[in-house]
C-alpha cells in the first residue's frame, strides 16, 4: 500500500512539473518576443516625418508645374504670333492641367491617407511604448516582465535601447525627411516571431521570473481576492491575457504570411492597410509628362479640345496638328522650349521687374503673377485698339465702280444704291445701271478721279449739262431752281463750265489716299 501511495505521489509530482513548465502565463517574455515591438516602435516613430516629406514633395511638384505654366504663358506673350508662342501656350495649358490633377490627388487622396497613417502610427506607438516602459519597470528580485534572450535575467533600458536592442520609446520630431520603414510593410512585420507559445516556451520562460501583467489571477497576477475581468491586452493587442488564469499568453501573428487570416479590425492590421495607401510623391499624378504628350491620354484630350474643338479624339486624330506645333521630335522640342522659356530675358522693365532678368530667375509667385497680368493687360489694350480700328475700317463704305453698277439689273434696285443711276436710253441691258459720281459723293462713297470725271446722273453726262456752255452766264443758268444750300450742278471753273463736283471729287480722292496712308502707319 505504501508503495502504491509513493508511486501515485511521484506521478503527481511529475505531472505538476510538466504543468508548471507548460503553464508559462505568469512568467516574463523573452527578447525574441518583445524585440519585434522595439523594431515596430522605431519604424512608427519615423512614419509622420515620411508622410510629411512625401506630402511636401508632392506639393512642391504642384507648385513647380504652376510656375512653369505661368512662365510659359508669359513667354507666349513675349513671342506673340510665332511658332514658339504656339508651343509655349500648349505647354502652359498642359502644365496647368497637370498641376490641377495633382492638386486633386493631394486633396482627395494623399492628404487624407497621410493623416490617417500618421494617426494610426501614433496610436500604435503610444500603446507599444506604454507597455514597454511599464513592463520594464515591473521588476524586482523574483519578478521581471521583460527578460533577456535566455530568459534568465531582466531586460532594462539604457540610452534608448532595451537590453542592447534599439528601442526609442520617445515621441520624435516631425520633419520633412523621407524615412522608409525597416520592418513594417503592407502585409505585416518582417521580423515578427512565430506566435506559438506552448510547451516550447517560445515567448515566455518557464519557472523563472513571474510577471503580474500577464496573469488575471490573484496569486501571481492582477487580481486581489480573485481574478480580474477577461479581455486584457498589451501593446495594442500584440499580447492577450488568456481567460484561464496562468495559461500561456496569446501572441498576435504579425508575420506577413498571416495577412490574409489576421483580424481586419485589429489596430495592427489597420496600420498595415494604411501603409499600403501612404502618400508617394512618385505617383504618376505628380509627374511632368510634357515630353510624352503624344502618348499621354490627358494631353491627347486637351489638344483634342484646343485644336479641334471636340472631345474624345485619339492621338492619331490630332497627330498632324500636334506635329505642326512640335514637329515629330516632340520630346526634344519640348526640352528646347523649356530652356528658351527659362532663358528668355525681359526686353524692358515690366511690373517692377528690371529689364534683362530671365524668366527662370523669377521664382517669387507674386512677381510672376504681376508680370503675367501686366503683359495680358498690355495685350488686351492692343487688341481693343486694333478692334476699334477694324470697326472704323469696316464702317467705311466700299469703293463702287462702273462694273459694280453694271451688275445691277433692275431700275428700282439700281436707283436705290448710293452710287448708281439707271439710264433708260442705254440699249445694252448690261450697262443700263451706270456709276454716278455726283450721287456717290453725296452719299460719301469713295470714288476715283476717273470715275468722277465720267459719272452720270439719269443718263446725262457732265459734258451734256455743263461743258456745252462757253460763257459763265449760261453755265450758271444750269443751277436755276435749286434750293438754298443745295450743291450746284455746274460752275465756272478755270474759265470753263464744269461739273461742280469736279473740284470736290479731287479733294475727296486726296482725303481717301491720306486716310489710307495714316491707317497703314497705325
C-alpha positions in Angstrom: 0.0 0.0 0.0 2.8 2.4 0.9 4.5 1.7 -2.4 1.3 2.5 -4.3 0.9 5.8 -2.5 4.6 6.6 -3.3 4.1 5.9 -7.0 1.0 8.0 -7.1 2.7 10.9 -5.4 5.6 10.6 -7.7 3.4 10.6 -10.8 1.5 13.7 -9.5 4.9 15.4 -8.9 5.9 14.6 -12.5 2.6 15.9 -13.9 2.9 19.0 -11.8 6.4 19.6 -13.1 5.2 19.4 -16.7 2.2 21.5 -16.0 4.4 24.1 -14.4 6.7 24.1 -17.4 3.8 24.4 -19.8 1.8 26.9 -17.8 4.0 29.9 -18.6 1.3 32.5 -18.5 2.6 34.2 -15.3 6.2 34.4 -16.5 8.1 37.2 -18.2 8.6 37.4 -22.0 11.9 36.7 -23.7 13.8 39.0 -26.1 12.6 37.1 -29.1 9.1 38.0 -28.1 9.4 41.7 -27.3 12.1 42.6 -29.9 9.5 43.0 -32.7 7.8 45.6 -30.5 11.1 47.7 -30.4 11.5 47.3 -34.1 7.9 48.4 -34.7 8.1 51.5 -32.4 11.3 52.6 -34.2 9.5 52.4 -37.6 6.4 54.1 -36.2 8.5 56.9 -34.9 9.6 57.8 -38.4 6.3 57.5 -40.2 5.0 61.0 -39.5 8.2 62.5 -41.0 8.0 60.3 -44.0 4.3 61.3 -44.6 5.2 65.0 -44.2 8.2 64.6 -46.7 6.0 63.0 -49.4 3.2 65.5 -49.0 5.7 68.4 -49.1 7.4 66.9 -52.2 4.0 66.4 -53.9 3.0 70.0 -53.1 6.4 71.2 -54.4 5.8 69.4 -57.7 2.4 71.1 -58.0 4.0 74.5 -57.3 6.7 73.8 -59.9 4.2 72.9 -62.5 2.1 76.1 -61.8 5.3 78.2 -62.0 6.3 76.5 -65.3 2.8 77.1 -66.7 2.9 80.7 -65.7 6.4 81.3 -67.2 5.2 79.6 -70.4 2.2 81.9 -70.7 4.5 84.9 -70.1 6.9 83.6 -72.7 4.0 83.3 -75.2 3.1 86.9 -74.6 6.7 87.9 -75.4 6.7 85.8 -78.5 3.3 86.7 -79.8 2.5 85.4 -83.3 5.4 83.0 -83.5 5.6 79.2 -83.5 7.4 79.5 -80.2 4.3 81.2 -78.8 2.1 78.3 -80.0 4.4 75.8 -78.3 4.5 77.8 -75.1 0.8 78.2 -74.9 0.3 74.5 -75.5 2.9 73.6 -72.8 1.3 76.1 -70.4 -2.2 74.6 -70.8 -0.8 71.1 -70.3 1.2 72.0 -67.2 -1.8 73.8 -65.7 -4.0 70.8 -66.3 -1.3 68.5 -64.8 -1.0 70.8 -61.7 -4.7 70.8 -61.2 -4.8 67.0 -61.4 -2.0 66.8 -58.9 -3.9 69.1 -56.5 -7.0 66.9 -56.9 -4.9 63.9 -56.0 -3.5 65.7 -53.0 -6.8 66.8 -51.6 -8.8 63.7 -52.3 -6.2 61.0 -51.6 -2.7 61.8 -50.3 -3.6 64.3 -47.6 -6.3 62.1 -46.1 -4.3 58.9 -46.4 -1.2 60.6 -45.0 -3.0 62.0 -41.9 -4.7 58.6 -41.4 -1.4 56.8 -41.5 0.3 59.3 -39.1 -2.6 59.0 -36.7 -2.6 55.2 -36.7 1.2 55.1 -36.3 1.0 57.5 -33.3 -1.8 55.5 -31.7 0.0 52.2 -32.1 3.4 53.6 -31.0 1.7 55.0 -27.9 0.4 51.6 -26.9 3.7 49.8 -27.6 5.8 52.4 -25.7 3.4 52.4 -22.7 3.7 48.6 -22.4 7.4 48.5 -22.8 8.0 51.3 -20.3 5.6 49.8 -17.7 6.8 46.2 -18.2 10.4 47.2 -17.8 9.6 48.8 -14.5 7.6 45.9 -13.2 10.7 44.3 -11.9 12.0 43.0 -8.5 14.0 40.1 -7.2 11.7 37.4 -8.4 9.6 39.3 -10.8 10.7 40.6 -14.2 8.3 41.1 -17.2 10.9 41.7 -19.8 13.7 39.2 -20.0 16.9 38.7 -22.0 17.3 36.1 -24.8 17.8 33.1 -22.4 15.1 34.3 -20.1 17.4 34.2 -17.1 17.8 37.9 -16.5 15.8 41.2 -16.6 16.0 43.3 -19.7 16.5 47.0 -18.9 16.5 50.3 -20.8 19.8 52.2 -21.3 20.4 55.0 -23.8 17.2 54.4 -25.8 18.0 50.7 -26.1 16.4 47.7 -24.3 19.0 45.0 -23.4 21.1 46.4 -26.2 18.3 46.5 -28.8 17.5 49.9 -30.3 14.1 50.8 -28.7 13.3 54.6 -28.7 10.0 55.0 -26.8 10.0 58.8 -27.1 8.0 61.0 -29.4 10.0 62.0 -32.4 10.1 65.4 -34.0 8.3 65.6 -37.3 10.5 66.8 -40.1 10.1 66.7 -43.9 12.6 63.9 -44.2 11.8 60.6 -46.0 12.3 57.6 -43.9 11.3 54.1 -45.0 10.1 51.5 -42.6 12.7 48.8 -41.9 10.3 46.1 -40.6 6.7 47.2 -41.1 5.2 46.5 -44.5 1.7 46.5 -46.1 1.3 42.9 -45.0 2.9 42.7 -41.6 6.2 42.7 -39.7 9.1 41.1 -41.4 10.8 40.5 -38.0 7.8 39.0 -36.3 8.3 35.8 -34.3 6.2 32.7 -34.7 3.2 33.3 -32.4 3.2 29.7 -31.0 3.6 29.8 -27.2 3.1 26.3 -26.0 5.3 23.7 -24.3 8.3 25.0 -26.1 8.2 28.3 -24.1 8.9 30.2 -27.3 7.8 33.6 -25.8 7.8 33.0 -22.1 10.4 31.5 -19.9 9.3 28.6 -17.7 9.8 28.6 -14.0 12.0 31.7 -13.9 10.6 35.2 -13.3 7.0 36.0 -12.8 5.1 39.0 -14.4 1.9 40.1 -12.8 0.9 41.9 -16.0 0.3 38.5 -17.8 -2.0 36.8 -15.2 -5.6 37.7 -14.4 -5.4 35.7 -11.1 -4.8 36.9 -7.6 -1.9 34.7 -6.7 0.7 35.9 -9.2 -1.5 38.2 -11.3 -3.5 41.4 -11.4 -6.3 40.2 -9.1 -6.5 40.8 -5.4 -9.1 38.5 -4.0 -10.0 36.8 -7.3 -9.4 37.0 -11.0 -9.9 40.3 -12.9 -12.1 40.6 -16.0 -11.3 39.0 -19.3 -10.0 40.8 -22.4 -6.8 42.3 -21.1 -4.4 43.1 -23.9 -1.0 44.8 -24.1 0.8 46.6 -27.0 -2.5 47.2 -28.9 -3.4 43.5 -28.9 0.1 42.0 -29.5 -0.2 40.2 -26.2 -3.6 38.9 -24.9 -4.0 37.7 -21.4 -5.9 34.3 -21.6 -9.3 33.8 -19.9 -7.9 31.0 -17.8 -5.5 32.3 -15.1 -1.9 31.5 -15.7 -2.4 30.0 -19.1 0.3 31.0 -21.7 0.0 34.4 -23.3 -1.7 34.6 -26.7 0.5 36.3 -29.3 -0.9 38.1 -32.3 0.6 36.7 -35.5 2.3 39.7 -37.2 4.1 37.6 -39.8 3.4 38.6 -43.4 2.2 35.2 -44.2 -0.8 35.8 -41.9 -2.0 38.9 -43.8 -5.0 37.0 -45.2 -6.2 35.5 -41.9 -5.4 38.3 -39.5 -8.3 40.1 -37.9 -9.0 43.0 -40.2 -10.2 45.1 -37.3 -7.1 44.8 -35.2 -5.1 48.0 -34.8 -2.0 46.4 -36.3 -3.9 45.3 -39.4 -5.3 48.8 -39.8 -1.8 50.1 -39.7 -0.6 47.7 -42.4 -3.6 48.7 -44.6 -2.7 52.4 -44.0 0.9 51.8 -45.0 -0.4 50.4 -48.3 -2.1 53.7 -49.1 0.7 56.0 -47.8 1.4 59.2 -49.8 4.0 58.9 -52.5 5.4 61.9 -54.3 6.5 59.5 -57.1 2.8 58.9 -58.0 2.0 59.4 -61.7 -0.3 62.3 -60.9 2.7 64.4 -59.8 4.7 63.7 -62.9 5.5 66.2 -65.6 4.8 64.2 -68.8 5.0 67.1 -71.2 7.8 65.3 -73.2 5.4 62.4 -73.8 2.3 64.3 -74.7 2.0 62.3 -77.9 1.2 59.2 -75.7 -0.4 60.8 -72.7 -4.2 60.4 -72.7 -4.7 63.7 -70.7 -2.6 65.6 -73.3 -4.5 64.0 -76.1 -7.8 65.1 -74.7 -6.5 68.6 -74.0 -5.2 69.0 -77.6 -8.4 67.5 -79.0 -10.4 70.2 -77.3 -8.0 73.0 -78.1 -7.1 72.2 -81.7 -10.3 70.5 -82.9 -12.9 72.0 -80.5 -14.0 68.4 -79.9 -13.9 65.8 -77.2 -12.7 62.2 -77.3 -10.4 62.3 -80.3 -7.5 59.9 -80.5 -3.8 60.6 -80.6 -3.9 59.6 -84.3 -6.7 62.1 -85.0 -4.6 65.1 -83.7 -1.2 63.8 -84.8 -0.8 66.2 -87.7 -1.9 69.3 -85.8 0.3 68.3 -82.9 3.3 67.8 -85.1 2.6 71.2 -86.8 3.4 72.7 -83.4 6.1 70.4 -82.0 7.3 68.5 -85.1 7.7 64.7 -84.9 10.6 65.2 -82.4 8.2 66.3 -79.6 10.5 65.4 -76.6 13.5 67.4 -77.9 11.3 70.3 -79.0 9.6 70.5 -75.5 13.1 70.3 -73.9 14.3 73.2 -76.1 11.2 75.2 -75.5 11.5 74.9 -71.7 15.1 76.0 -72.0 14.1 79.0 -74.1 11.4 79.9 -71.6 13.7 79.9 -68.7 16.4 81.8 -70.6 14.1 84.5 -72.0 15.0 87.9 -70.8 12.6 90.8 -70.3 13.0 93.3 -73.1 12.0 96.2 -70.8 11.1 96.9 -67.2 7.7 95.3 -66.6 5.7 95.0 -63.4 8.6 96.4 -61.4 11.0 93.7 -62.7 14.1 95.2 -64.3 14.9 94.7 -67.9 17.2 91.8 -68.7 16.1 89.5 -65.9 15.4 86.0 -67.2 12.1 84.2 -66.6 13.9 81.3 -64.9 15.4 83.7 -62.3 11.9 84.9 -61.3 10.7 82.4 -58.6 8.5 84.6 -56.5 4.9 83.7 -57.2 3.7 87.3 -56.7 6.3 88.7 -59.2 5.4 86.1 -61.8 1.7 86.8 -61.3 2.2 90.6 -61.6 4.4 90.1 -64.7 1.8 87.9 -66.4 -1.0 90.4 -65.5 0.9 93.3 -66.9 1.6 91.6 -70.2 -2.0 90.4 -70.5 -3.3 93.9 -69.8 -0.9 95.3 -72.5 -2.2 92.7 -75.0 -5.8 93.5 -74.1 -5.2 97.2 -74.8 -3.5 96.3 -78.1 -6.5 94.1 -79.1 -9.0 96.8 -78.1 -7.2 99.4 -80.2 -7.0 97.1 -83.2 -10.6 96.2 -82.8 -11.6 99.9 -82.9 -9.5 100.5 -86.0 -11.0 97.4 -87.6 -14.6 98.5 -86.8 -13.8 102.0 -88.2 -12.5 100.5 -91.3 -15.5 98.2 -91.7 -17.8 101.2 -91.3 -16.3 103.0 -94.3 -18.4 102.3 -97.5 -16.6 100.3 -100.0 -15.4 101.8 -103.3 -18.0 101.4 -106.0 -17.0 101.1 -109.7 -18.8 101.2 -113.1 -18.5 97.4 -113.1 -20.3 97.2 -109.8 -23.2 99.2 -111.1 -23.4 97.3 -114.3 -24.2 94.1 -112.4 -27.4 95.6 -111.1 -30.3 94.9 -113.5 -33.5 96.4 -112.0 -34.2 100.1 -112.3 -35.5 100.4 -108.7 -32.7 98.5 -107.2 -30.1 100.5 -109.3 -31.5 103.8 -108.2 -31.6 102.7 -104.5 -27.8 102.3 -104.4 -25.6 105.1 -103.1 -23.5 105.4 -106.3 -25.6 104.2 -109.3 -28.3 105.6 -111.5 -30.5 103.8 -114.2 -30.2 105.0 -117.8 -33.3 104.2 -119.8 -31.8 105.3 -123.1 -29.0 102.7 -122.9 -29.6 99.9 -125.4 -27.2 97.4 -123.7 -29.1 95.8 -120.9 -25.9 95.0 -119.1 -25.0 98.7 -118.9 -28.3 100.4 -118.1 -27.2 100.8 -114.4 -24.3 103.2 -114.5 -22.0 104.7 -112.0 -23.0 108.2 -110.8 -20.1 110.2 -109.3 -22.3 113.0 -108.1 -24.6 110.7 -106.3 -21.7 108.8 -104.9 -20.1 111.9 -103.5 -23.4 113.0 -101.9 -23.6 109.5 -100.3 -20.0 109.6 -99.1 -19.0 106.6 -101.3 -15.2 106.7 -102.2 -14.6 107.3 -105.9 -11.6 107.8 -108.1 -10.9 110.8 -110.3 -11.6 108.8 -113.4 -15.0 107.7 -112.0 -15.9 111.3 -111.1 -15.0 112.6 -114.5 -17.1 110.0 -116.3 -20.0 109.9 -113.9 -23.6 110.3 -115.0 -26.9 111.2 -113.4 -30.1 109.9 -115.0 -28.2 109.2 -118.2 -26.8 112.7 -118.7 -23.1 113.2 -118.7 -21.3 116.1 -117.2 -20.4 117.4 -120.7 -24.0 117.4 -121.8 -25.0 119.5 -118.8 -22.1 121.9 -118.3 -19.3 121.7 -120.8 -21.6 122.6 -123.7 -21.7 126.2 -122.3 -19.0 128.6 -123.4 -19.9 131.5 -121.2 -20.3 132.0 -117.5 -23.9 133.3 -117.7 -25.4 130.3 -119.5 -23.2 127.9 -117.4 -24.7 129.2 -114.2 -28.3 129.0 -115.6 -28.0 125.3 -115.2 -28.3 125.9 -111.4 -31.6 127.8 -111.6 -34.4 126.4 -109.5 -32.1 124.8 -106.9 -33.0 125.0 -103.3 -30.8 127.1 -100.9 -27.8 125.1 -99.7 -28.2 122.5 -102.5 -24.9 121.8 -104.3 -24.6 123.4 -107.7 -24.7 121.3 -110.8 -22.3 123.5 -112.9 -19.7 126.1 -112.1 -17.4 128.5 -114.0 -14.1 126.9 -113.1 -10.8 127.9 -114.7 -12.6 129.8 -117.5 -14.7 126.8 -118.4 -18.1 125.5 -117.5 -17.5 122.3 -115.5 -19.5 120.0 -113.3 -19.1 121.5 -109.8 -18.4 118.0 -108.4 -15.0 118.0 -110.2 -13.2 120.0 -107.6 -14.9 118.2 -104.7 -14.0 114.9 -106.3 -10.3 115.8 -106.4 -10.4 116.9 -102.8 -12.2 113.7 -101.7 -9.9 111.5 -103.6 -6.9 113.1 -101.9 -8.5 112.7 -98.5 -9.1 109.0 -99.1 -5.5 108.5 -100.1 -4.3 110.4 -97.0 -6.6 108.3 -94.7 -5.4 105.1 -96.2 -1.8 106.1 -95.6 -2.5 107.0 -92.0 -4.3 103.7 -91.5 -1.2 101.9 -92.8 1.0 103.8 -90.4 -1.1 103.0 -87.3 
